[in-house]
Every structure is written in structure tokens, then in C-alpha cells.
């Protein structure tokens, strides 16, 4: 069983009794015929593989379960990356979830084994390892690209946070001008102070006397936001630290800022460069995720084909004679479909399936088989 977006797909296999077409049509009529309309049913054509020994089949069966979980996880990680990059916009995400240039549903309905990539004459083990290498390589590259983008995004956010917030915390470089400062003085310097808007009068009446050696009438308001006004004040350098302390006592926020044109130019350039890097890595990651989702998903479904084949041989024996199909249940029809399948194919489960139908033996039955065991 596999899930895609809000849809569930069931991969099933039943004995073909020498006629796959008739068995498929019978199943399709029961589930999607004029009187049913419970599901969409498509034949899932699986090629003949080299079987090897029964012991080898049991071993590869266990390995395929692990690969299946890993492939699903890798596919879902790519979906999560796309969802994050595109801010959850479904209309933008869906065009990036294509497999061989068609959507998932169409790909599953028309699935054909890619004999060019995965030669069926190779052993099941070799095919599984090739599939795993494909997914593993993409997964590793995705992690590396995602790490690079995440770091660039973090760097940009750190710089952007300095450009936001109120005047008591934000970067002031873009707000002040050279004429606001006394520069190149041996004794004087200009401080910037963020004053709460409801304390303007208090500031204007107190700043000259907070400490000694404050230049009278040296304060001017440069700008303001919803919470603070940004004021200058000129004073002697040697009392700057004491003045800052007195500001703190009055709930004025003296900002650490030195006017340096070169430094402000460097800050702007850094923000632009980090922003450009983040955008470039965003675009690269989006393209990579979009291009490789189809590769991972295709590998996953090829692995499903291997699992169907191996499990069918283990269930139904040799020579291989089974029909496999994909069932896409319609909304709230899963229970009804399960009842029909159990009625039609319950006998394939043998003694265990009969036991499972007896309520008093359910727990004992579930301890004997895998959780999702069906006839």
C-alpha cells in the first residue's frame, strides 16, 4: 500500500490461473463496473525475473521491505523540500511532482518497467541494489544541497533581522547621515539613543543633565517608528560610558554605533551578496528537487514491482502465474473494497485467514503474521 498526496494506492497480486486478462477484467468489473464504482483499477504489469533459490527469495523479500521504506522516505523528503521552498502553494507544487513528465496518478496507471535502466535478466539482488544506489545518490546530493541552502537562508535571516525590529534593536546604518555626527574630534563624540515615544518630553528635559559634559541643545530627532524615536546627543568621549548607564536607568536605549561609511557600504554589499546567494541556491535546490522527485518515485514503483513479484512467487509458488493490479479506492470506499476482496480471494489466505475472521483469535493471528497481511 502506498500514499500519494491525499490518495491511497493498493498493489495487489492474485493467481492468474493461466489467463491474466480474464482475472483482471473480473476484478475491474467488481470494483469499478457500472454497478460498483468503488475504485479505479489498473493492471500493474511486472516482467519475468530470474528467481534463483527459495532461500534467496526469502532474503531478498526482507531487503525489499527495508528499501521500500527508505525509498518512500526519500520521496517524501523531496516533497517536503518542495513544500517548504514554495511555501505550501499547491498550484506551484503539483507541476514539480511529475514522473516521466506525467503526474503520479497517470504514471501509476500506465506503469511500464524501464528495461533500459533496469535489465530484467539481471538477478533480483542486482536490480534492487541498482535501484537503491539511484535513490541513495540522489538522497545524498539532496542532503548536501539542502544543507547549503539552509545555511545561506540562516545567514540571510540573521542579516535581515538586523534590518527589522524597532529602533532600539535594528541596524541603524541606513537611517543616519554624516551630518548627524560630530566626526574626527579629539574630545567629542555623538551617541544615538532610542527614546520611547511617550518619553520625548522627558528626554528633552533631562539629556543635558544626565551627566556632566553634555553639549547643550545637541540632541535632534533623526527618525521614529511606532515605539521609539531615534535621537542624537553630543558629549565628551570620556563620559560616554557613564551617560549610557544613566540612559539605561531612565529607560532610554543608548545604541552602540560608530559612523563609518566604509563599514555601512560593506554591510549593504554583504546583505546583497548573501541575498543573491540564497536566491541562487533556492533556485538550484528547487530545480534539483523537481528533477529528481520523478527519479526517486520511479525507482520506488520499480521496487514495488520487485516486491509484488517476489511476494507472489513466495505466496503462490512456481512457475510464476499471477495477475497484479493497482487499486485506487474512492473516498470512504476502502472498507467495502476490502470486503469484496476478502470474499473473492479469502481462500488464498489458507488457515490463517480463516482464523483471522474469528474475533476471538485475532490477537493470536496478528502475532503470527505481519501487521498488514492480507490474503
Residue pairs with C-beta under 8 A, 6 or more apart in sequence:
1 8
1 9
1 10
1 11
1 372
2 8
2 9
2 11
2 72
2 300
2 304
3 9
4 104
4 105
4 108
5 104
7 105
7 328
8 328
8 329
8 334
9 108
9 326
9 327
9 328
10 326
10 327
10 328
10 329
11 44
11 304
11 307
11 308
11 324
11 325
11 326
12 324
12 325
12 326
12 327
12 341
12 374
13 308
13 311
13 312
13 315
13 316
13 322
13 323
13 324
13 325
14 23
14 27
14 322
14 323
14 345
14 348
15 23
15 316
15 321
15 322
15 323
15 348
16 23
16 321
16 322
16 323
17 23
17 321
18 321
20 43
20 322
20 323
23 323
24 41
24 43
24 323
24 325
27 41
27 323
27 325
27 344
28 41
28 325
29 36
30 36
30 340
30 344
31 38
31 39
31 41
31 327
31 337
31 340
32 38
32 39
32 40
32 41
37 330
38 329
38 330
38 333
38 336
38 337
38 340
39 327
39 328
39 329
39 330
39 333
39 337
40 109
40 327
40 328
40 330
41 325
41 326
41 327
41 328
42 108
42 109
42 110
42 111
42 325
42 326
42 328
43 323
43 324
43 325
43 326
44 111
44 305
44 308
44 324
44 325
44 326
45 111
45 112
45 113
45 324
46 113
46 305
46 308
46 309
46 324
47 113
47 115
47 120
47 305
48 120
48 320
49 120
49 124
49 127
49 306
49 309
50 121
50 122
50 123
50 124
51 57
51 124
51 313
51 318
51 320
52 123
52 124
54 314
56 124
56 125
57 124
57 310
57 313
57 314
58 314
60 124
60 125
60 128
60 306
60 310
61 307
61 310
61 311
61 314
63 125
63 128
64 128
64 303
64 306
64 307
64 310
65 307
67 128
67 131
67 132
67 303
68 300
68 303
68 304
68 307
70 132
70 135
71 131
71 135
71 296
71 299
71 300
71 303
72 300
74 135
74 138
74 139
74 142
74 296
75 293
75 296
75 297
75 300
77 139
77 142
78 142
78 289
78 292
78 293
78 296
79 93
79 97
79 293
81 142
81 146
81 285
81 289
82 93
82 96
82 97
82 286
82 289
82 290
82 293
83 93
85 282
85 285
85 286
85 289
86 92
86 93
86 96
86 286
94 103
96 286
96 289
96 290
96 293
97 103
97 104
97 293
98 290
98 293
98 294
99 107
99 293
99 294
99 297
99 298
99 301
100 107
100 294
100 298
101 294
102 110
104 297
105 328
107 297
107 298
107 301
108 301
108 326
108 328
109 326
111 301
111 305
111 326
113 120
113 302
113 305
114 298
114 302
117 130
118 127
118 130
118 131
118 302
119 127
120 127
122 130
124 306
124 309
124 310
127 306
128 303
128 306
131 299
131 302
131 303
131 306
134 295
134 296
134 299
135 296
135 299
135 300
138 292
138 295
138 296
139 296
141 288
141 292
142 288
142 289
142 292
145 281
145 284
145 285
145 288
146 285
148 281
149 278
149 281
149 282
149 284
149 285
152 274
152 277
152 278
152 281
153 278
153 282
155 274
155 277
155 278
156 274
156 275
156 278
159 270
159 271
159 274
160 271
162 170
162 171
163 170
163 171
163 174
163 271
164 170
166 194
166 225
166 226
166 227
166 228
167 194
167 223
167 224
167 225
167 227
167 228
167 229
167 230
168 194
168 227
168 228
168 253
168 255
171 267
172 192
172 230
172 255
172 257
173 263
173 264
173 267
173 268
174 264
174 268
175 222
175 223
175 230
176 192
176 222
176 230
176 257
176 259
178 259
178 261
180 190
180 220
180 222
180 232
180 259
181 190
181 232
181 259
182 188
182 189
182 190
182 234
183 259
187 236
187 237
188 215
188 234
188 235
188 236
188 237
189 234
189 235
189 236
189 237
189 240
190 218
190 232
190 233
190 234
190 259
191 232
191 233
191 234
191 235
191 240
191 243
191 244
191 254
191 255
191 257
192 222
192 230
192 231
192 232
192 254
192 255
192 257
193 203
193 207
193 230
193 231
193 232
193 233
193 247
193 252
193 253
193 254
193 255
194 228
194 229
194 230
194 231
194 252
194 253
194 255
195 203
195 228
195 229
195 230
195 231
195 252
195 253
196 227
196 228
196 251
196 252
197 224
197 226
197 227
197 228
197 229
199 250
199 251
199 252
200 221
200 229
202 250
203 219
203 231
203 252
204 219
206 250
207 214
207 219
207 231
207 233
208 214
208 216
208 217
210 243
210 246
210 247
210 250
211 235
211 239
211 242
211 243
211 246
212 239
213 235
213 236
213 238
213 239
214 233
214 234
214 235
214 239
214 243
215 233
215 234
215 235
218 232
218 233
218 234
218 235
219 231
219 232
219 233
220 231
220 232
221 229
221 230
221 231
222 230
222 231
222 232
223 229
223 230
224 230
228 253
230 255
233 243
235 243
243 254
244 254
247 253
247 254
248 254
305 324
308 324
309 320
312 320
312 322
312 324
313 320
315 348
316 322
316 348
327 337
329 337
341 374
341 375
342 353
342 374
342 375
345 375
346 353
346 354
346 357
346 375
347 353
347 375
348 375
349 356
349 373
349 374
349 375
352 365
352 368
352 369
352 373
353 375
355 361
355 364
355 365
356 362
356 365
356 366
